[in-house]
Amino acid sequence: MEPYPRFLPVGDAALTVEFGDAIDPAINAAVVALDMCLAASDVDGIIETVPSYRSLLIRYDPAEIGFDPLVAALRPLIGQDVWSDGPGGRRWIVPVSYDAPFATDLPEVAERFGMAAEQVIAAHTEPDYKVYTVGFAPGMPLMGGLPAPLHIPRRQSPRPGVPAGAVIIGGMQAAIVPVVTLSGWYILGQTPVRPFDPRRGNPFLFRHGDTVRFRSINTAEYHRMAALPWDELFSLIEATP
Amino acid sequence: MIASLKAIAPGPFVTLQDSGRRGWMRYGVPGSGAMDNESLAVANALVGNTAGHAALEFAHVGGEWEVTAWSCRIAVTGGSFSVTVDGERLAANASHTLTRGQRLKLMGAPDAVWGYLAVAGGFDVRQQLGSLSTHLRSGIGGLHGSVLAAGDELPLCLEEAPDGPEHRFHASPRPSGPLRVVLGPQDDYFTPAAIETFLGSSYQVTHQGDRQGYRLAGPPLEHAKGYNIISDAPVPGCIQVPGAGQPIVLLADCQTIGGYPKIATVITADLGRFAQCRPGRTITFDAVDVREAQRLYRADRDSLETIGHQVETIAARVRRPFWLLQ
């Protein structure tokens, strides 16, 4: 196999640059760096880029630039130093109610790991999560940083009807559900924060590279926050750097 | 009274689609847009719109629609769809001028899946994320982010059909040869025998298909190192192969991140004709080098841009005051 980075054609109008074969902060940082360098560059014919865990998808117009010239233009952009506090580095404190009826799978997860529900909540609210990619559903943050004691294989078959605002874990990852969806992940709680709302000026809350921490709230606080106008809720979750 | 096209009994899957949205995949919103961009471009050319304008896209059956504008010019493309106005048969792949109160009925085509109904001047609907294209999962685009339902009124930009003659388009049969693919990005997840099987066998389009993708049935493709990759972003045309080894060709509403290996990607020029394959159709694949695929892309792009020159004028329309039309 050729060494990383690998430049792989994805049909005639896209290519993917792979930096490794693992979910790993250093590999993801290389993805972020190329994405930022490319955005700041004057390479012609780029339509859009999609950063994910270990690779960057680049959609381009082959009428403007061919595969080989594009690869040649990308090579010098790789490995450049980028400022670390770039546009990806925002922090969010996301309130979560871990109470019934929201915490659908919390008892099952606690039992599986031989933990008390409070221990699961403590473990889930402890770390800083990194948004590795946004996708699967509109605005859905897929995050690394889930503590090892909570790593859990996905269900055999996904469940329909997982609600918007569900705070879920699956494999080594954590996520927040933006719209009702099918998911094989485990629901630990519910947040009044909506990662996606087409009625907002900017419908998407999270960006690739953001940092998220969860905070436990009770049901009364949940309902109070859920009734707030978006700009007020937004000011509660935005963490000053 | 607004000038509109009103849904009386629309087909079960009618949405507004244009040439799609760009720049939102990184937030989990796919490009969407017409399943068959060539047919969208022809429909628009017939009524004097630019190629990527929004049109009604319907799966199999468009249903019944009523004109509430004084008049409007329409065209239906995609295949040999049955088009009638107040019971009278009209030609597909041609423009027609309808008047207020007339009812347009769009039924199936034996040779296509997706039909397009374009209206001169287009629909007066607000864009979301830079496009009128409907994406059901995100609940955006079109009138209200969903399929059109009885009673919906699609406002038109023009209250009256523009002056000028009607047009028609002689649709030449689409190439029926193998679908051309560029191997990868994860062809290394398959055994050499699987690549040989993929390129040497026939696959059938199954009934499991929608705007997100079509599931195929045929000889299973063996994975060389499991069927889970670290999820990455696919594009329309990517052929992903889940554990059971049966390929799925992703299309306009394809998810923005996925964890199945992608053996190959259908070239842009062949996506529209593939999307029009009805369940049961048999297809084969032919691998082309990315450089050859990009030569084909440029040729296809050129022919799409000149589609406007390929429509021919049929008759000068006699313009009458609207009160004579009532």
Chai-1 contact restraints between the chains, C-beta under 6 A:
chainA,res_idxA,chainB,res_idxB,connection_type,confidence,min_distance_angstrom,max_distance_angstrom,comment,restraint_id
A,L8,B,G184,contact,1.0,0.0,6.0,A-B,restraint_1
A,L8,B,P185,contact,1.0,0.0,6.0,A-B,restraint_2
A,P9,B,V182,contact,1.0,0.0,6.0,A-B,restraint_3
A,P9,B,G184,contact,1.0,0.0,6.0,A-B,restraint_4
A,P9,B,V290,contact,1.0,0.0,6.0,A-B,restraint_5
A,V10,B,P185,contact,1.0,0.0,6.0,A-B,restraint_6
A,V10,B,V235,contact,1.0,0.0,6.0,A-B,restraint_7
A,V10,B,T265,contact,1.0,0.0,6.0,A-B,restraint_8
A,G11,B,V182,contact,1.0,0.0,6.0,A-B,restraint_9
A,G11,B,G237,contact,1.0,0.0,6.0,A-B,restraint_10
A,G11,B,T265,contact,1.0,0.0,6.0,A-B,restraint_11
A,D12,B,I267,contact,1.0,0.0,6.0,A-B,restraint_12
A,D12,B,T268,contact,1.0,0.0,6.0,A-B,restraint_13
A,D12,B,A293,contact,1.0,0.0,6.0,A-B,restraint_14
A,D12,B,Q294,contact,1.0,0.0,6.0,A-B,restraint_15
A,D12,B,Y297,contact,1.0,0.0,6.0,A-B,restraint_16
A,A13,B,T268,contact,1.0,0.0,6.0,A-B,restraint_17
A,A14,B,V235,contact,1.0,0.0,6.0,A-B,restraint_18
A,T16,B,P185,contact,1.0,0.0,6.0,A-B,restraint_19
A,I47,B,R22,contact,1.0,0.0,6.0,A-B,restraint_20
A,E48,B,R22,contact,1.0,0.0,6.0,A-B,restraint_21
A,E48,B,G23,contact,1.0,0.0,6.0,A-B,restraint_22
A,E48,B,M25,contact,1.0,0.0,6.0,A-B,restraint_23
A,V50,B,M25,contact,1.0,0.0,6.0,A-B,restraint_24
A,V50,B,R26,contact,1.0,0.0,6.0,A-B,restraint_25
A,V50,B,A233,contact,1.0,0.0,6.0,A-B,restraint_26
A,S52,B,D232,contact,1.0,0.0,6.0,A-B,restraint_27
A,S52,B,A233,contact,1.0,0.0,6.0,A-B,restraint_28
A,S52,B,I257,contact,1.0,0.0,6.0,A-B,restraint_29
A,Y53,B,I230,contact,1.0,0.0,6.0,A-B,restraint_30
A,R54,B,I230,contact,1.0,0.0,6.0,A-B,restraint_31
A,S55,B,D232,contact,1.0,0.0,6.0,A-B,restraint_32
A,L57,B,A233,contact,1.0,0.0,6.0,A-B,restraint_33
A,P62,B,Q294,contact,1.0,0.0,6.0,A-B,restraint_34
A,P62,B,Y297,contact,1.0,0.0,6.0,A-B,restraint_35
A,A63,B,R298,contact,1.0,0.0,6.0,A-B,restraint_36
A,A63,B,R301,contact,1.0,0.0,6.0,A-B,restraint_37
A,G66,B,Q294,contact,1.0,0.0,6.0,A-B,restraint_38
A,F67,B,V290,contact,1.0,0.0,6.0,A-B,restraint_39
A,V134,B,Y27,contact,1.0,0.0,6.0,A-B,restraint_40
A,V134,B,G28,contact,1.0,0.0,6.0,A-B,restraint_41
A,G135,B,G28,contact,1.0,0.0,6.0,A-B,restraint_42
A,G135,B,T256,contact,1.0,0.0,6.0,A-B,restraint_43
A,G135,B,I257,contact,1.0,0.0,6.0,A-B,restraint_44
A,F136,B,I257,contact,1.0,0.0,6.0,A-B,restraint_45
A,A137,B,G28,contact,1.0,0.0,6.0,A-B,restraint_46
A,P138,B,G28,contact,1.0,0.0,6.0,A-B,restraint_47
A,P138,B,V29,contact,1.0,0.0,6.0,A-B,restraint_48
A,P138,B,S138,contact,1.0,0.0,6.0,A-B,restraint_49
A,G139,B,Y27,contact,1.0,0.0,6.0,A-B,restraint_50
A,G139,B,G28,contact,1.0,0.0,6.0,A-B,restraint_51
A,M140,B,G28,contact,1.0,0.0,6.0,A-B,restraint_52
A,P198,B,I140,contact,1.0,0.0,6.0,A-B,restraint_53
A,F204,B,Y27,contact,1.0,0.0,6.0,A-B,restraint_54
